[in-house]
């Protein structure tokens, strides 16, 4: 699954053939046509949820980003049980965030160069499952190095899901406007995260 239909495939031939060729005005006219596509919210939602590939990605994004929102909200509740100090919790959360930000830059560079959205998404989903499973071992160990290392892996695998899915959603859902395809994903994921925290 996750077969992506590249929206700019038809344009790349025009652009790469010759920058100064007569195709250049046609390239821009096609870009302008793409930019003025109008679609109502009902039509957009119907189109999105009749797209099997978008639904797969939607589920992955909501699961991982919802868990990320939940973990951020209840981290202290988890760590207090194992008697971690406030400074140790701060260090672990900082490592989690920095690892995620750095890996987001790295994955973004790979996506720009290779457009490997499907592979990146599957890899991060597997890595997130493994790192979250390891957290069940790392936190009870009460060792800051082990807990911090596992949270680095967790942050590096969960936070970049935003980078991948926002770009991938635009590819999978075309010609649905990105404001709908991405907006529905992020709002639903935040609601899911809120529900997890409430539970």
Buried (B, 14 or more C-beta within 10 A) or exposed (E): EBEBEEBBEEBEEBEEEEEEEEBBEEBEEBEEEEEEEEBEEEEBBEBBEEBEBBBBBBEBBBBBBBBBBBBEBEBEEEBEEEEBEEEBBEBBBEBBBBBBBBBBEEBBEBBEEEBBBBEBBBBBBEBBEBBBEBBEEBBEEEEBEBBBBBBBBBBBBBBBBBBBBBBBBBBBBBEBBEEBBBBBBBEBBBEBBBEBBEE
